[in-house]
Amino acid sequence: MKMKKVVIIGSGFSAIASACYMAKAGYSVQVLEKNEQLGGRASLLEIEGFKFDMGPSWYWMPDIFESFFADFGKKVSDYYQLQKLSPGYRVIFGKDDYIDISDEPEKIIAKFEEVEPGSGKHLRKFMEDSRKNYEIAMKDLVYNPGKSLLELVSVETAVRLPLFVQNISQTVRKNIKNPKLQSILEFPVLFLGAKPQNTPAFYNFMNHADFGLGTWYPKGGFNAVALGMVKLAKELGVQFHINEEVTKIETENNKARRVITTTHIFEADLVISGADYAHTEKLLQTDQKNYSEEYWKKKVFAPSSFLYYVAFDKKVPELQHHNLFFDTDFEHHAKEIYDTPKLPTKPLFYANFSSKTDPDLCPEGKEIGFFLIPVAVDLEDSQDIHDRYFGLIMDRIEKNIGVDLRQSVLFKKSFGVQDFKERYNSCRGNAYGLANTLLQTSILRPSISNKKIKNLFYTGQLTVPGPGVPPALISGKVVTDYIIQHQNKIF
C-alpha cells in the first residue's frame, strides 16, 4: 500500500515532534519552514563568532524531553548534552539585594526560612502539593486532545477542584508574607502567560518544575535541542524544506489536498500546521476557518517581548547565567501587559549570560547577553523604542550591580512585537501563545482539528496544552496520537 503523505507547516518544537511521531507510524512526512533555518523560534543568530538563541532559553521539565526521545528508543544524551545549573537563577530586588535559587530543594527551603522565619515549613508543604499536582497534570491532563471536559475528570482532579477556582496568588500569599518570596513563587506561572491572580492554583505544578526538577542548560543552547530533534526526524525519514513560505491550503471535497508555497506545490493526504494557528486559518477560505478574526482579538494572549542580543568585549562576573530583575513593582508591570496595555513604565526584565556556562558561544574573553522585557501584544514598535528600553536595561544593571556595561557593548540586535509578526506570523505579535487562564484551558482552547476540513490539524502553543517548549513537545504527541487513533475516519 502506498504511504500516505503528510505535510507539516512550520518547524518549531510541536511541528518537529509531530513529524517524528507521524514518521514512526509509517507516514511519508515533509516539513515546510518559512524561514532560512529549522527550529521555529529556537533559531540561532550568529554574528562574528557570537551565537545567540533567538527564542527559548529556560530548560525546565527535563522529564518531558526524556519522555519524547524515549518514545523512539532514544535518550536526550544521544542528541545533545545537559548541565544542571547551580544556582538555577538569581532574582535581583535592588542594589546588593538578591536571592540565588539553589539547585537543591532543601537549600531553597533554608533560604526562605532565613528571609522569613517560619516560611520554610509552609514552603515544604507548598512544594509537596506542587509535586503532586505536577504528577497529576503529566499523567491525567496535558496529554489529552481537548475534545471533552471528561478529560479533566478523575479521582485526583476531583479532589483538587478547588484549585481550579482559587488562583496562584491566593495560595502563595496565604502563608508566605514576604513580598520577595511571594514574587519568587509567583514567577514560574509567567511561563504560562498570565497574571498569577488569573492563573488557577492547580498550575502551581510549575513550582515543581522550578524547585523540584531544577534549571538545566543544553550545550549549544536551545537551538541544539531543536537540531537534535531534527536529526531524530531525519533518521525516521522526515524530509525538511527551508525557505518555503506557505501561501495557501487547497481543498477538495472538504479535505486538504495541496499545500502551496511561494515556490512549490506539495500534495497531501493530511496536513498538520505547527505554524501560528490564526495565521494558518488565513490560508483557508473564509467558510473553512474554525475561528473568526474577532475570536482572536478577544482571546487573552501571553505577552510579547522586546528581545536584545548583545555582544560584550569582556566577561560579566557580577551576574549569573539566568537573572531576573524584580527591582520594580511586579503587579504594576503586569497591569501594563494585561489590563491597560501600553509600553511599560518600569518593567521587570530578564538577563541571560549563557556564555558563562558555555564558552563556545563566543570568542575567548568575551560574553553574550540576551535580554527580555515582557510587553503587551499589539503594541507600537520601532527601533527608537527598542533603543530606549535597552538604555533602561543598562541603567538598571548599573544601578543594582554597580557595573556600567554600555562601554563594553561590541554590537546589539533587537527584536520586537513587529518582528514576531513578520518572522513567525505571530498573532498580534505574541511571544508565548495563549495565556493559561481558567477559560482558556483544555476544551476551551482552540481545537486541534479543523471542524470543516477532516484532514487538517493544528499543533503548538495556541492549542492544547499551552505555551512553553515542553507543552509544545506534548502538543505534537497529542495531535498525532489523535490522528492515528481516528485515521480510519480521516482518510
Summary of the structure (lengths in Angstrom):
residues: 491
radius of gyration: 22.1
end to end distance: 13.6
largest distance: 69.1
contacts: 1691
relative contact order: 0.18
helix: 43%
strand: 21%
